[in-house]
Amino acid sequence: MTDPNIFDPEWEVDYRDQPVRMRGVRVGAAAGAQQLGASLYEVEPGGAVAPYHLHHANEELAVVLSGEPLLRTPEGSRRLSPGAVVAFVPGADGAHRLSNPGPDTVRVLLISTMNFPEIAEHVTTGTMMAMTGPAEGKVFPAGADRDFLELYQQAIERDAEGDDPAAAPAQD
C-alpha cells in the first residue's frame, strides 16, 4: 500500500469543467483514517470546492496550501492567504464556501470529523443531504420535504395493511 501524498496526489474526482473546475482526493480515507476525514482539493480559477453549505454534525478545518481562495461565511467574504487555517463549526455559524476567483490555481486541505449520520444543508438552494457515510446517503431538494407526523402516520397505515392477524401467533 502506498501512503497518499498531498504534494503528488492521485486524484479521485476531476471536475475541471465549468462551473465546478476542481479535482479532489480523500487522503484521510486513503491513509486508513476512520474518524477523521481529510480531502485535498485543487481548484482552478472560476471553480469552487462546494456550494455555500453547513454541516449539522461535523466540524471542518480548512488549510490553504497554495493560492488565495475566497472564503464566504455568514460574516461575509474574504480572501485567504497560503498557510491560513480556518475552522467551520457545526450549525449555521459554520456555513462556508471556498471558491477561486483567480488568477492562480488554489490548493486546500479540508479536515473534518466523520460523524454519521450527518445532515448537510446547501444554504442558497435549501437542498438537504442526509449522509449515512462518506459520499453515501440521500439528497432532498428544497420543497421535497413533508410533515414528519404525516409521513409517520402513513408508514403505520401501510404497515398495518400488510399485517395478517392469522399469521401471527397469539400472545398472552
GIURTA-V9936 format. One record per residue. N is the residue number from 1. RES is the residue in one small letter. PSI is psi in degrees with one decimal (999 if undefined). NEAR is the number of other ideal C-beta (glycine too) atoms within 8 Angstrom. D_FIRST is the distance of its C-alpha to the first C-alpha in whole Angstrom. Layout:
# GIURTA-V9936
n: <N	N>
res: <RES	RES>
psi: <PSI	PSI>
near: <NEAR	NEAR>
d_first: <D_FIRST	D_FIRST>
This chain:
# GIURTA-V9936
n: <1	2	3	4	5	6	7	8	9	10	11	12	13	14	15	16	17	18	19	20	21	22	23	24	25	26	27	28	29	30	31	32	33	34	35	36	37	38	39	40	41	42	43	44	45	46	47	48	49	50	51	52	53	54	55	56	57	58	59	60	61	62	63	64	65	66	67	68	69	70	71	72	73	74	75	76	77	78	79	80	81	82	83	84	85	86	87	88	89	90	91	92	93	94	95	96	97	98	99	100	101	102	103	104	105	106	107	108	109	110	111	112	113	114	115	116	117	118	119	120	121	122	123	124	125	126	127	128	129	130	131	132	133	134	135	136	137	138	139	140	141	142	143	144	145	146	147	148	149	150	151	152	153	154	155	156	157	158	159	160	161	162	163	164	165	166	167	168	169	170	171	172>
res: <m	t	d	p	n	i	f	d	p	e	w	e	v	d	y	r	d	q	p	v	r	m	r	g	v	r	v	g	a	a	a	g	a	q	q	l	g	a	s	l	y	e	v	e	p	g	g	a	v	a	p	y	h	l	h	h	a	n	e	e	l	a	v	v	l	s	g	e	p	l	l	r	t	p	e	g	s	r	r	l	s	p	g	a	v	v	a	f	v	p	g	a	d	g	a	h	r	l	s	n	p	g	p	d	t	v	r	v	l	l	i	s	t	m	n	f	p	e	i	a	e	h	v	t	t	g	t	m	m	a	m	t	g	p	a	e	g	k	v	f	p	a	g	a	d	r	d	f	l	e	l	y	q	q	a	i	e	r	d	a	e	g	d	d	p	a	a	a	p	a	q	d>
psi: <135.9	136.2	136.8	152.4	121.5	-15.4	-16.5	67.5	154.5	98.6	135.8	-41.0	146.1	99.0	60.7	3.8	157.8	148.1	-3.3	-55.7	55.6	151.5	155.4	159.7	138.1	89.7	-28.8	-48.8	-41.0	-29.0	-7.7	7.4	142.0	-30.9	-5.4	135.5	146.1	119.5	135.6	131.7	138.9	118.7	122.9	160.9	133.1	-3.2	179.9	153.3	-43.9	165.9	167.4	117.5	171.5	159.0	142.2	-20.4	-20.8	148.0	143.1	157.4	125.2	134.3	117.9	118.3	-37.6	157.6	-176.0	82.1	158.4	125.5	125.9	130.1	177.5	-22.5	-9.6	-163.2	147.5	154.5	142.7	147.8	159.7	135.2	-12.1	141.6	124.6	135.1	146.6	106.3	159.0	146.7	-176.2	-33.9	-19.3	10.9	141.9	160.9	131.1	122.9	173.0	96.5	-5.4	-179.6	-14.4	158.7	145.5	142.0	129.2	137.0	121.4	125.1	138.1	157.7	159.7	63.0	124.5	144.3	158.5	144.7	122.2	141.9	123.5	106.8	-44.7	-39.5	-17.3	6.7	137.5	140.6	121.9	105.8	125.1	-9.6	178.8	120.7	29.2	143.9	-156.5	149.6	134.7	104.3	155.3	138.9	-8.1	-5.8	153.2	162.6	131.1	-51.0	-35.2	-46.5	-36.7	-47.1	-42.3	-40.8	-42.0	-41.9	-42.8	-39.5	-38.5	-33.1	-29.2	-7.8	134.6	101.9	-29.5	-25.4	-19.2	132.2	144.6	141.6	140.3	999>
near: <2	3	5	10	6	9	4	3	11	5	9	6	8	5	9	9	5	6	6	9	14	14	10	12	13	11	13	11	9	8	9	5	10	5	5	10	13	13	11	14	14	12	17	10	10	9	14	13	11	6	9	9	12	13	15	10	10	11	11	12	11	17	11	16	9	8	11	10	13	12	13	10	9	6	3	6	6	6	7	11	7	8	6	9	8	9	9	13	7	9	7	6	6	13	12	14	12	16	11	16	6	6	3	8	10	14	13	14	13	14	11	12	9	11	6	8	8	12	11	11	12	12	10	6	8	10	10	11	12	11	12	7	7	8	3	6	10	5	8	9	8	7	5	6	6	6	5	6	6	8	9	8	8	8	8	8	8	8	8	7	6	6	7	6	5	4	4	7	3	4	3	2>
d_first: <0	4	7	9	12	16	17	15	14	13	16	16	20	23	26	28	31	34	34	31	30	26	22	20	16	15	13	14	13	9	9	11	14	17	20	20	19	18	19	19	22	24	27	30	34	35	32	31	28	30	33	35	34	34	32	34	31	29	29	27	27	27	26	27	25	28	31	33	33	36	35	38	38	42	43	43	41	40	37	35	34	31	29	31	30	31	31	32	34	34	37	39	39	36	36	34	33	32	33	33	37	36	36	33	29	28	25	24	22	23	22	24	24	23	26	27	29	30	33	32	35	36	39	41	41	41	38	36	33	32	28	27	23	21	23	25	28	32	34	37	39	42	45	43	44	46	48	46	49	50	47	47	51	50	47	49	52	49	48	52	53	50	52	54	56	57	53	53	54	57	56	59>
